[in-house]
Amino acid sequence: MSFRVLLVAGLLTATGCGFQLRGSATVPFNTLYIPNATTGIALDLKRNIEAGTQAKVVNDAKTADAILDLFGENKEKIILSLTGTGRVREFRLRYTVNYRVHDGKGSEYVPRTIVQLTRDVTYSDTEILAKEAEEQLLFRDMQSDLVQQILRRLSSASKPVPVVK
């Protein structure tokens, strides 16, 4: 009996605070073309758009309502600090993506935008393999975060006004 009371109390609390599961995002287009969506962030974007929005990713730019151009995807590893003996103590990992979403006719859903994430990582010569694995894991995590940021930006975009010439 007390389990049921706790369950009901928990459900009432969750619904009372405004909690709801994240539904599918709405984007201002029905079809999207992503060039070279076979690896990296382009493939992740394609998968997430197909799974989390009502839009379909198509293989031909001419049939798409919107085109997502990726101008650059850059991963960097920068030395932050050194020990007294000149060995690396800390790195900064930086992941940058430069993109734009347009309709192929001169109007833009999202103007050219640069999204950049950084993570600071300590380093130790005695744990080389573990630190390399940590670096790869952090880059994968940053890629997922970048995809989610781009998806949120797409869902907040509005339909472009046609260009009058």
C-alpha positions as CSV (number, residue, x, y, z in Angstrom):
1,M,0.0,0.0,0.0
2,S,2.7,2.5,0.9
3,F,4.6,1.8,-2.4
4,R,1.5,2.8,-4.3
5,V,1.2,6.0,-2.2
6,L,4.9,6.9,-2.9
7,L,4.4,6.1,-6.6
8,V,1.4,8.4,-6.9
9,A,3.1,11.1,-4.9
10,G,6.1,10.9,-7.2
11,L,4.0,11.0,-10.4
12,L,2.1,14.0,-9.0
13,T,5.3,15.8,-8.2
14,A,6.8,15.1,-11.6
15,T,3.7,16.4,-13.5
16,G,3.2,19.3,-11.1
17,C,6.7,20.7,-11.8
18,G,6.2,20.8,-15.6
19,F,8.3,17.7,-16.4
20,Q,7.6,16.2,-19.7
21,L,9.6,13.9,-22.0
22,R,11.4,15.6,-24.9
23,G,9.3,15.1,-27.9
24,S,10.3,15.4,-31.5
25,A,11.6,18.8,-32.5
26,T,9.8,20.9,-35.1
27,V,11.9,22.4,-37.9
28,P,10.7,24.8,-40.5
29,F,11.3,22.4,-43.4
30,N,10.1,19.0,-44.5
31,T,13.2,17.7,-46.3
32,L,16.9,18.4,-45.7
33,Y,20.0,17.7,-47.7
34,I,23.3,17.2,-46.0
35,P,26.3,16.8,-48.4
36,N,28.7,13.9,-47.6
37,A,26.7,12.7,-44.6
38,T,28.8,9.5,-44.3
39,T,31.2,10.2,-41.5
40,G,31.7,12.5,-38.5
41,I,29.3,15.2,-37.4
42,A,27.4,15.1,-40.7
43,L,26.4,11.5,-40.2
44,D,25.4,12.2,-36.5
45,L,23.3,15.1,-37.7
46,K,21.6,13.0,-40.3
47,R,20.8,10.3,-37.8
48,N,19.5,12.7,-35.1
49,I,17.4,14.7,-37.6
50,E,15.8,11.6,-38.9
51,A,15.2,10.2,-35.4
52,G,14.2,13.4,-33.6
53,T,12.3,15.6,-36.0
54,Q,9.5,15.3,-38.6
55,A,12.0,16.2,-41.4
56,K,13.5,13.7,-43.8
57,V,17.1,13.7,-45.0
58,V,17.2,13.3,-48.8
59,N,20.1,12.5,-51.1
60,D,19.4,15.2,-53.7
61,A,19.8,18.9,-53.1
62,K,17.2,19.7,-55.8
63,T,14.4,17.9,-53.9
64,A,15.3,19.4,-50.5
65,D,13.5,22.3,-48.8
66,A,16.7,23.1,-47.0
67,I,20.5,22.4,-47.4
68,L,22.8,22.1,-44.5
69,D,26.4,23.1,-45.5
70,L,29.2,22.1,-43.2
71,F,32.2,24.4,-44.0
72,G,34.5,23.0,-41.4
73,E,34.9,20.5,-38.7
74,N,38.1,21.0,-36.7
75,K,39.5,19.2,-33.7
76,E,42.5,20.8,-31.9
77,K,44.7,19.9,-29.0
78,I,46.4,22.9,-27.4
79,I,49.0,22.8,-24.7
80,L,47.8,24.8,-21.6
81,S,50.6,24.3,-19.1
82,L,53.9,22.6,-18.6
83,T,55.7,21.2,-15.5
84,G,58.9,22.7,-14.2
85,T,60.8,20.1,-16.3
86,G,59.0,21.1,-19.5
87,R,56.6,18.2,-19.7
88,V,53.0,18.8,-20.6
89,R,50.6,19.0,-17.6
90,E,47.3,20.2,-19.2
91,F,45.8,20.2,-22.7
92,R,42.7,22.1,-24.0
93,L,40.6,20.1,-26.5
94,R,38.7,22.3,-28.9
95,Y,36.1,21.1,-31.4
96,T,34.8,23.7,-33.9
97,V,32.0,23.3,-36.5
98,N,31.1,25.9,-39.1
99,Y,27.8,25.5,-40.8
100,R,24.8,27.2,-42.5
101,V,21.3,26.1,-43.5
102,H,19.7,27.7,-46.6
103,D,17.0,26.9,-49.1
104,G,19.3,26.8,-52.2
105,K,17.6,30.0,-53.6
106,G,19.4,32.6,-51.6
107,S,17.4,32.6,-48.4
108,E,18.8,31.3,-45.1
109,Y,17.2,29.3,-42.3
110,V,20.3,29.7,-40.2
111,P,23.1,32.1,-41.3
112,R,26.7,30.9,-41.3
113,T,27.4,30.0,-37.7
114,I,30.5,28.8,-35.8
115,V,29.9,26.5,-32.8
116,Q,32.9,25.8,-30.6
117,L,33.3,23.6,-27.5
118,T,36.4,23.2,-25.3
119,R,37.4,20.8,-22.6
120,D,40.5,21.0,-20.4
121,V,42.3,17.8,-19.6
122,T,45.2,17.0,-17.3
123,Y,48.0,14.8,-18.7
124,S,50.4,12.3,-17.3
125,D,53.3,10.5,-19.0
126,T,52.7,7.5,-16.8
127,E,49.1,7.1,-18.1
128,I,49.5,7.6,-21.8
129,L,47.0,5.0,-23.1
130,A,44.4,6.0,-20.6
131,K,44.8,9.7,-21.4
132,E,44.5,9.0,-25.2
133,A,41.3,7.0,-24.6
134,E,40.0,9.9,-22.4
135,E,40.7,12.4,-25.2
136,Q,38.8,10.3,-27.8
137,L,35.9,9.9,-25.4
138,L,35.8,13.7,-24.8
139,F,35.9,14.4,-28.5
140,R,32.9,12.0,-29.0
141,D,31.1,13.7,-26.2
142,M,31.7,17.1,-27.6
143,Q,30.5,15.9,-31.0
144,S,27.2,14.8,-29.4
145,D,26.9,18.1,-27.7
146,L,27.5,20.0,-31.0
147,V,24.9,18.0,-32.8
148,Q,22.4,18.8,-30.0
149,Q,23.2,22.5,-30.2
150,I,22.8,22.5,-34.0
151,L,19.4,20.7,-33.7
152,R,18.2,23.2,-31.1
153,R,19.3,26.0,-33.5
154,L,17.4,24.4,-36.3
155,S,14.3,24.0,-34.2
156,S,14.4,27.7,-33.3
157,A,14.9,28.8,-36.9
158,S,12.1,30.3,-38.9
159,K,11.1,29.9,-42.5
160,P,13.1,32.3,-44.6
161,V,11.5,35.2,-46.4
162,P,11.9,34.9,-50.2
163,V,14.5,37.1,-51.7
164,V,13.0,39.9,-53.9
165,K,15.1,41.0,-56.8
